[in-house]
Amino acid sequence: MPMAMTLERNDIDTPEKRGTYTVSVVGCRRIGLSLACLFAEAGFKVVGVDSDQCVVDLARKGRASLAEPELNDLTKKHLKDGRLTVTNDAKKAALTSDVIIFAVLTTIDQKKKPNYSGLEKACKEVGMGLRSGSLAISTSAMGPGTAENLVKETLESASGLKAGVDFGLAYSPIRAVPGRVLQDIATCARVVCAVNEQSLKAASLFLSTIVKGEMVKVKDIKTAEAVRLFENAYQDVNVALANEFAHFCEKAGIDFVEVQKAVNRQPECHLLTSEIVGGHVSRDSYLLLDEADAVDEKLRMLTLARKINDEMLRHALHLVRDALKSCGKPLRRAKISLFGVSCRPNVKEPRGSPVKKLVSMLSKKGVLVKVYDPFFSHKELTDMGYPAERTLTQTVKGVDCLLITMGHDRFRRLNLRNIKFLVKTPAAIVDMGHVIIPQKAEREGFVYRGVGRGVWTK
């Protein structure tokens, strides 16, 4: 069997041949466990690795730590057929692996600076078990230069081996939307690059066993790191433009949603939805801004976009205050039900959600907040530090305002006729997710406010 960094196409062109290779995936959250299952599905022996014992225990039971369609079924399937095992011992996994994939989440601290400590720790542990001839592939979002300055140097220091000579090293970022991660990994175009041509060839052949989309080879790792961050920065800036237009519509008495629908019928225009931005979009913008600061470049448009999008929480607070005022109620001592704690609509993904900050802002104003999200159990919400009731009925009983922060489709089916008998009338609805029909809310006796819905703010 050839070493992983010297792979040829015919070495892994059938599931039977792939079964002679072992792959370790370090980081078994949504992305990592999805990768592990896809490689197991392709025929490889796979070891899932995570430093969090709770994540390991869940995976061993066939459960992902964050819900993802089909992922639990695939996990159970490959645990049963023996192609997938899960451990918290990265060094031991590396000792038996031909390919090691890093899927460790990069986080942002309170100062909006990147925290690579988890990735660095994983690289040290893998490095202590790294075998000569193996191939390491990083998929984590990171600032340009981080893969070579942190991943490469840490692996070399811990292993005593040299990247591009003794082991292969490549970078291939993953951009997958929660709720369709397995599909996105398999079908979307995939950027790949490496420290040398040999590593690039091996990584491309290996990834092509699960990626059916185009393999986009770029000249160096810094370029690939920039590709990942530019994608989300582009989205961040365009959401900021939508948020600016929404603010204008509120002042001018225009319905942003109606404008957006009409504008987007034109082939050259795609105006995004106004929204509260969180998750990987805001995180990747901060990664890019941090790297720009390191090279003394300002990225003024992205900086402004981040400011605009961060201020949407304060704007939500403004709409709540205005709606309560129309109900003849002050903000202080008001009772509010906040709907939606995910970082994006229709998925169970709390990481990167700005909602916790909004809850804190409301509480500091003397507001009593109760939180509800149909994707999370009462225990999950309280474990995350949210004030929550056990049922929707208990959540809305006696409140002065419903604040919808995330546009889950399930919120479109809220029975406002029943809810109006539970709230403390007159009550308000503040819709940041564009899920409530304003006329319907008003017919049921609610005061309605929505981001960008200027015709209902007067």
DORO-614213 format. One record per residue (C-alpha): x, z, y; residue number from 0; residue in one letter. Coordinates in Angstrom, 1 decimal. Layout:
       xx       zz       yy     i   aa
        X        Z        Y   NUM    A
...
! end
This chain:
       xx       zz       yy     i   aa
      0.0      0.0      0.0     0    M
      1.5     -1.0      3.4     1    P
      1.8      1.5      6.2     2    M
     -1.0      1.5      8.8     3    A
      1.1      0.2     11.6     4    M
      2.2     -2.9      9.6     5    T
     -1.4     -3.8      8.5     6    L
     -2.3     -7.4      7.7     7    E
     -5.9     -8.6      7.6     8    R
     -6.0     -9.0      3.8     9    N
     -4.9     -5.4      3.4    10    D
     -8.3     -4.1      4.5    11    I
    -10.6     -7.1      4.1    12    D
    -12.9     -5.4      1.5    13    T
    -14.4     -1.9      1.1    14    P
    -12.4     -1.4     -2.1    15    E
     -9.1     -2.0     -0.3    16    K
    -10.1      0.2      2.7    17    R
    -10.9      3.0      0.2    18    G
     -7.1      3.4     -0.3    19    T
     -6.6      4.4      3.4    20    Y
     -7.5      7.7      5.0    21    T
     -8.7      8.0      8.5    22    V
     -8.9     11.2     10.6    23    S
    -11.2     11.4     13.6    24    V
    -10.3     14.3     15.9    25    V
    -13.3     15.4     17.8    26    G
    -16.6     15.5     15.9    27    C
    -19.2     15.5     18.7    28    R
    -21.6     12.6     19.2    29    R
    -18.9      9.9     19.6    30    I
    -16.4     11.2     17.1    31    G
    -18.9     11.9     14.3    32    L
    -20.4      8.4     14.9    33    S
    -16.9      6.9     14.5    34    L
    -16.3      8.9     11.3    35    A
    -19.5      7.7      9.8    36    C
    -19.0      4.1     10.7    37    L
    -15.5      4.1      9.1    38    F
    -16.9      5.8      6.0    39    A
    -19.6      3.1      5.9    40    E
    -16.9      0.5      6.1    41    A
    -15.3      2.0      3.0    42    G
    -12.5      4.2      4.3    43    F
    -11.9      7.8      3.3    44    K
    -12.6      9.8      6.4    45    V
    -11.7     13.3      7.6    46    V
    -13.6     14.6     10.6    47    G
    -11.7     17.2     12.6    48    V
    -13.0     19.6     15.3    49    D
    -11.5     22.8     16.7    50    S
    -15.0     24.3     17.1    51    D
    -16.1     25.9     13.9    52    Q
    -19.7     25.6     14.8    53    C
    -19.4     21.8     15.1    54    V
    -17.6     21.7     11.7    55    V
    -20.2     23.9     10.0    56    D
    -23.1     21.7     11.4    57    L
    -21.3     18.5     10.3    58    A
    -20.7     19.9      6.8    59    R
    -24.5     20.4      6.6    60    K
    -25.0     16.8      7.6    61    G
    -26.1     17.6     11.2    62    R
    -24.6     16.3     14.4    63    A
    -24.1     18.9     17.2    64    S
    -26.0     16.6     19.5    65    L
    -29.0     14.5     18.4    66    A
    -28.3     10.8     17.8    67    E
    -30.6      8.4     15.9    68    P
    -29.5      7.8     12.3    69    E
    -26.4      9.9     12.6    70    L
    -27.6     12.8     10.5    71    N
    -28.6     10.5      7.7    72    D
    -25.3      8.7      7.7    73    L
    -23.4     12.0      7.8    74    T
    -25.3     13.3      4.8    75    K
    -24.9     10.0      2.9    76    K
    -21.1     10.0      3.2    77    H
    -20.7     13.7      2.6    78    L
    -22.5     13.2     -0.6    79    K
    -20.6     10.1     -1.7    80    D
    -17.3     11.9     -0.9    81    G
    -16.1      9.4      1.7    82    R
    -16.4     12.0      4.5    83    L
    -15.0     15.5      4.7    84    T
    -14.9     17.8      7.7    85    V
    -12.3     20.4      8.7    86    T
    -10.9     22.3     11.7    87    N
     -7.3     21.8     10.5    88    D
     -5.9     18.9     12.5    89    A
     -2.3     19.3     11.2    90    K
     -3.4     19.2      7.5    91    K
     -5.7     16.2      8.2    92    A
     -2.8     14.3      9.9    93    A
     -0.5     15.0      6.9    94    L
     -2.9     13.0      4.6    95    T
     -4.0     10.3      7.1    96    S
     -2.9      6.7      7.7    97    D
     -4.9      6.4     10.9    98    V
     -5.7      9.2     13.4    99    I
     -8.4      8.6     16.1   100    I
     -8.7     10.9     19.1   101    F
    -12.3     11.3     20.3   102    A
    -11.8     14.5     22.3   103    V
    -13.9     14.9     25.4   104    L
    -12.2     15.0     28.8   105    T
    -14.0     17.5     31.1   106    T
    -14.1     18.1     34.8   107    I
    -13.5     21.6     36.2   108    D
    -15.2     23.3     39.2   109    Q
    -12.7     21.7     41.6   110    K
    -13.7     18.2     40.3   111    K
    -10.3     17.9     38.6   112    K
     -9.8     16.6     35.0   113    P
     -9.1     19.1     32.2   114    N
     -7.0     17.5     29.5   115    Y
     -6.2     20.7     27.7   116    S
     -8.4     19.9     24.7   117    G
     -6.8     16.5     24.2   118    L
     -3.3     18.0     24.6   119    E
     -4.0     20.7     22.1   120    K
     -5.3     18.1     19.6   121    A
     -2.2     16.0     20.1   122    C
      0.1     18.9     19.4   123    K
     -1.7     19.8     16.2   124    E
     -1.8     16.2     15.0   125    V
      1.8     15.7     16.0   126    G
      2.9     18.5     13.7   127    M
      1.5     16.7     10.7   128    G
      2.0     13.1     11.9   129    L
      3.5     10.8      9.2   130    R
      6.0      8.0      9.8   131    S
      4.2      4.7      9.6   132    G
      0.8      6.0     10.7   133    S
     -1.3      4.7     13.5   134    L
     -2.8      6.8     16.3   135    A
     -5.6      5.5     18.5   136    I
     -7.0      7.4     21.5   137    S
    -10.5      6.6     22.7   138    T
    -11.0      9.4     25.3   139    S
    -11.7      8.6     29.0   140    A
     -8.6      9.4     31.0   141    M
     -6.9      8.5     34.3   142    G
     -4.5      5.6     34.2   143    P
     -1.2      6.7     32.8   144    G
     -2.5      9.7     30.9   145    T
     -2.3      8.1     27.5   146    A
      1.4      7.4     27.9   147    E
      2.3     10.5     29.8   148    N
      0.2     13.0     27.8   149    L
     -0.8     11.6     24.5   150    V
      2.4      9.7     23.7   151    K
      4.8     12.3     24.9   152    E
      2.9     15.2     23.2   153    T
      2.7     13.3     19.9   154    L
      6.4     12.4     20.1   155    E
      7.5     16.0     21.0   156    S
      5.4     17.6     18.3   157    A
      6.4     15.1     15.5   158    S
     10.0     14.2     16.3   159    G
      8.9     10.6     15.9   160    L
      9.0      7.8     18.4   161    K
      5.9      5.8     19.3   162    A
      6.2      2.0     18.6   163    G
      9.1      2.7     16.2   164    V
      8.1      5.4     13.8   165    D
      4.3      5.4     14.4   166    F
      1.9      3.1     16.1   167    G
      0.0      4.1     19.2   168    L
     -3.0      2.3     20.8   169    A
     -5.8      3.0     23.2   170    Y
     -9.3      1.7     22.9   171    S
    -11.9      3.4     25.1   172    P
    -15.5      3.7     23.9   173    I
    -18.4      3.3     26.3   174    R
    -21.6      4.2     24.3   175    A
    -24.9      5.4     25.7   176    V
    -26.4      8.5     24.1   177    P
    -29.3      7.4     21.9   178    G
    -27.7      4.2     20.8   179    R
    -24.1      5.3     20.1   180    V
    -23.8      3.8     16.6   181    L
    -25.2      0.5     17.8   182    Q
    -23.0      0.4     20.9   183    D
    -19.8      1.1     19.0   184    I
    -20.6     -1.6     16.5   185    A
    -21.8     -4.4     18.8   186    T
    -20.3     -4.0     22.3   187    C
    -17.1     -5.7     23.4   188    A
    -14.1     -3.3     22.8   189    R
    -11.0     -3.2     25.0   190    V
     -7.8     -2.5     23.0   191    V
     -4.1     -2.2     24.0   192    C
     -1.0     -0.5     22.6   193    A
      2.6      0.5     23.2   194    V
      3.9     -2.6     21.4   195    N
      2.7     -5.8     19.7   196    E
      2.9     -4.3     16.2   197    Q
      0.6     -1.4     17.2   198    S
     -1.8     -3.7     19.0   199    L
     -2.1     -6.0     15.9   200    K
     -2.7     -3.0     13.6   201    A
     -5.2     -1.3     15.9   202    A
     -7.2     -4.5     16.4   203    S
     -7.4     -5.2     12.7   204    L
     -8.4     -1.7     11.9   205    F
    -11.1     -1.5     14.7   206    L
    -12.5     -4.9     13.7   207    S
    -13.7     -3.3     10.4   208    T
    -16.5     -1.5     12.4   209    I
    -16.6     -3.5     15.7   210    V
    -18.5     -6.7     15.5   211    K
    -18.3     -7.3     19.3   212    G
    -15.4     -9.1     21.0   213    E
    -12.0     -7.4     20.9   214    M
    -10.7     -7.6     24.4   215    V
     -6.9     -7.3     24.3   216    K
     -5.3     -6.3     27.6   217    V
     -1.6     -6.2     28.5   218    K
     -1.0     -2.5     28.8   219    D
     -2.6      1.0     28.3   220    I
     -3.0      1.7     32.0   221    K
     -5.1     -1.5     32.3   222    T
     -7.4     -0.3     29.5   223    A
     -7.7      3.2     31.0   224    E
     -8.7      1.5     34.3   225    A
    -11.3     -0.7     32.6   226    V
    -13.2      2.3     31.2   227    R
    -13.2      4.2     34.6   228    L
    -14.1      1.1     36.7   229    F
    -17.1      0.4     34.5   230    E
    -18.7      3.8     35.3   231    N
    -17.4      3.8     38.9   232    A
    -19.2      0.5     39.4   233    Y
    -22.4      2.1     38.1   234    Q
    -21.9      5.2     40.3   235    D
    -21.5      3.1     43.4   236    V
    -24.6      1.1     42.7   237    N
    -26.7      4.2     42.0   238    V
    -25.5      5.6     45.3   239    A
    -26.8      2.4     47.0   240    L
    -30.2      2.9     45.3   241    A
    -30.2      6.5     46.5   242    N
    -29.5      5.5     50.0   243    E
    -32.3      2.9     50.0   244    F
    -34.6      5.6     48.5   245    A
    -33.8      7.9     51.4   246    H
    -34.5      5.1     53.9   247    F
    -37.9      4.4     52.2   248    C
    -39.0      8.0     52.5   249    E
    -38.3      7.9     56.2   250    K
    -39.8      4.5     56.7   251    A
    -43.0      5.0     54.7   252    G
    -42.0      2.5     52.0   253    I
    -42.4      2.8     48.2   254    D
    -38.9      2.2     46.8   255    F
    -40.2      1.7     43.3   256    V
    -42.3     -1.3     44.4   257    E
    -39.4     -2.7     46.4   258    V
    -37.1     -2.4     43.4   259    Q
    -39.5     -4.2     41.1   260    K
    -39.9     -7.1     43.6   261    A
    -36.2     -7.4     44.4   262    V
    -35.2     -7.5     40.8   263    N
    -37.4    -10.5     40.1   264    R
    -34.6    -12.4     41.9   265    Q
    -31.9    -13.7     39.6   266    P
    -29.0    -12.6     41.8   267    E
    -30.1     -9.0     42.3   268    C
    -30.2     -6.0     40.1   269    H
    -31.1     -2.9     42.1   270    L
    -30.7      0.2     40.1   271    L
    -33.1      3.2     39.9   272    T
    -32.6      6.0     42.3   273    S
    -31.7      9.1     40.3   274    E
    -29.7     12.3     40.0   275    I
    -26.4     11.2     38.4   276    V
    -24.5     13.3     35.9   277    G
    -22.7     12.9     32.5   278    G
    -19.9     10.4     31.9   279    H
    -20.6      8.4     35.1   280    V
    -19.8     11.2     37.5   281    S
    -17.0     12.5     35.3   282    R
    -15.2      9.1     35.1   283    D
    -15.5      8.7     38.9   284    S
    -13.8     12.0     39.3   285    Y
    -11.1     11.0     36.8   286    L
    -10.5      7.9     38.9   287    L
    -10.5      9.7     42.2   288    L
     -7.9     12.2     40.9   289    D
     -5.6      9.4     39.8   290    E
     -6.1      7.6     43.2   291    A
     -5.1     10.8     45.0   292    D
     -2.0     11.0     42.8   293    A
     -0.9      7.6     44.1   294    V
     -2.0      8.3     47.7   295    D
     -4.9      5.8     47.6   296    E
     -8.3      6.8     49.0   297    K
    -11.0      4.7     47.2   298    L
    -13.3      5.3     50.2   299    R
    -16.4      3.6     48.7   300    M
    -16.3      5.6     45.5   301    L
    -15.6      8.8     47.4   302    T
    -18.7      8.1     49.6   303    L
    -20.8      7.2     46.5   304    A
    -19.8     10.5     44.9   305    R
    -20.9     12.4     48.0   306    K
    -24.2     10.6     48.2   307    I
    -25.0     11.1     44.5   308    N
    -23.9     14.8     44.6   309    D
    -26.3     15.3     47.5   310    E
    -29.3     14.3     45.5   311    M
    -29.6     17.9     44.3   312    L
    -30.0     19.0     47.9   313    R
    -32.5     16.2     48.5   314    H
    -34.5     17.5     45.5   315    A
    -34.6     20.9     47.2   316    L
    -35.7     19.3     50.4   317    H
    -38.6     17.5     48.7   318    L
    -39.6     20.7     47.0   319    V
    -39.7     22.6     50.3   320    R
    -41.7     19.8     51.9   321    D
    -44.2     19.6     49.1   322    A
    -44.7     23.4     49.1   323    L
    -45.2     23.3     52.9   324    K
    -48.0     20.8     52.4   325    S
    -49.5     23.3     49.9   326    C
    -49.3     26.0     52.6   327    G
    -46.6     27.9     50.6   328    K
    -43.1     28.9     51.5   329    P
    -40.1     28.1     49.3   330    L
    -39.0     31.7     49.0   331    R
    -40.8     33.5     46.1   332    R
    -42.3     30.2     44.9   333    A
    -42.6     29.7     41.2   334    K
    -41.3     26.3     39.9   335    I
    -41.3     24.6     36.5   336    S
    -38.2     22.3     36.2   337    L
    -38.6     19.5     33.7   338    F
    -35.5     18.0     32.2   339    G
    -32.0     19.3     31.6   340    V
    -30.3     16.3     29.9   341    S
    -27.7     14.3     31.9   342    C
    -29.7     11.1     31.3   343    R
    -33.3     10.1     30.3   344    P
    -34.6     10.2     26.8   345    N
    -31.6     11.8     25.1   346    V
    -30.5     15.2     24.1   347    K
    -27.3     15.4     26.1   348    E
    -26.7     18.5     28.2   349    P
    -23.0     17.9     28.9   350    R
    -22.4     16.8     32.5   351    G
    -26.0     17.6     33.6   352    S
    -26.1     18.7     37.2   353    P
    -29.4     20.5     36.6   354    V
    -27.8     23.9     36.1   355    K
    -26.4     23.7     39.6   356    K
    -29.9     22.8     40.9   357    L
    -31.4     25.9     39.2   358    V
    -28.7     28.0     40.8   359    S
    -29.5     26.5     44.3   360    M
    -33.2     27.2     43.8   361    L
    -32.6     30.8     42.6   362    S
    -30.4     31.5     45.7   363    K
    -33.3     30.4     47.8   364    K
    -35.5     33.1     46.2   365    G
    -37.3     30.7     43.8   366    V
    -38.4     31.8     40.3   367    L
    -37.5     28.9     38.0   368    V
    -38.6     28.2     34.5   369    K
    -37.0     25.3     32.6   370    V
    -38.5     22.9     30.1   371    Y
    -37.1     19.9     28.2   372    D
    -38.8     18.5     25.0   373    P
    -35.4     17.6     23.5   374    F
    -34.3     21.2     23.4   375    F
    -35.7     24.3     21.7   376    S
    -36.3     27.5     23.5   377    H
    -33.2     29.0     21.9   378    K
    -31.0     26.1     22.9   379    E
    -32.2     26.3     26.5   380    L
    -31.6     30.1     26.7   381    T
    -28.2     29.8     24.9   382    D
    -27.2     27.4     27.7   383    M
    -28.2     30.0     30.3   384    G
    -31.5     28.4     31.4   385    Y
    -34.6     30.6     32.1   386    P
    -37.1     29.1     29.7   387    A
    -40.4     29.9     28.1   388    E
    -41.3     29.1     24.5   389    R
    -44.1     26.6     25.2   390    T
    -45.1     24.0     27.8   391    L
    -48.2     26.0     28.6   392    T
    -46.2     29.1     29.3   393    Q
    -43.8     27.1     31.4   394    T
    -46.4     25.8     33.8   395    V
    -48.7     28.8     33.9   396    K
    -49.0     30.2     37.4   397    G
    -46.4     28.0     39.0   398    V
    -46.6     26.4     42.5   399    D
    -44.6     23.3     41.8   400    C
    -43.5     21.0     38.9   401    L
    -40.1     19.6     39.6   402    L
    -39.2     16.6     37.3   403    I
    -35.5     16.1     37.4   404    T
    -35.0     13.7     34.5   405    M
    -37.2     10.6     33.7   406    G
    -37.9     11.3     30.0   407    H
    -40.6      9.0     28.8   408    D
    -42.4     12.0     27.3   409    R
    -43.0     13.2     30.9   410    F
    -45.1     10.1     31.5   411    R
    -47.6     11.5     29.1   412    R
    -48.0     14.9     30.7   413    L
    -51.7     15.8     30.8   414    N
    -52.1     16.6     34.5   415    L
    -55.8     17.3     34.1   416    R
    -55.0     20.1     31.7   417    N
    -52.0     21.3     33.7   418    I
    -54.0     21.7     36.9   419    K
    -56.0     24.5     35.3   420    F
    -52.8     26.4     34.5   421    L
    -50.9     26.1     37.8   422    V
    -51.5     28.2     41.0   423    K
    -53.4     25.8     43.2   424    T
    -52.8     24.1     45.5   425    P
    -49.7     23.0     43.5   426    A
    -47.1     20.2     44.0   427    A
    -45.3     17.7     41.9   428    I
    -41.9     16.6     42.9   429    V
    -40.8     13.6     40.8   430    D
    -37.1     12.7     40.8   431    M
    -37.5     10.6     37.7   432    G
    -40.2      8.1     38.7   433    H
    -42.4      9.1     35.7   434    V
    -45.6     10.3     37.4   435    I
    -48.1      7.8     39.0   436    I
    -48.6      9.2     42.5   437    P
    -52.2      8.3     42.7   438    Q
    -53.0     10.0     39.4   439    K
    -51.3     13.2     40.6   440    A
    -53.3     13.2     43.8   441    E
    -56.5     12.5     41.9   442    R
    -55.9     15.7     39.9   443    E
    -55.4     17.7     43.1   444    G
    -51.6     17.9     43.3   445    F
    -49.5     17.3     46.4   446    V
    -47.1     14.6     45.3   447    Y
    -43.5     13.9     46.5   448    R
    -41.1     11.5     44.8   449    G
    -37.6     10.3     45.6   450    V
    -38.0      7.0     47.5   451    G
    -41.8      7.3     47.5   452    R
    -42.1      7.2     51.3   453    G
    -45.8      6.4     51.4   454    V
    -46.6      9.7     49.8   455    W
    -44.4     11.9     52.1   456    T
    -46.6     11.9     55.2   457    K
! end
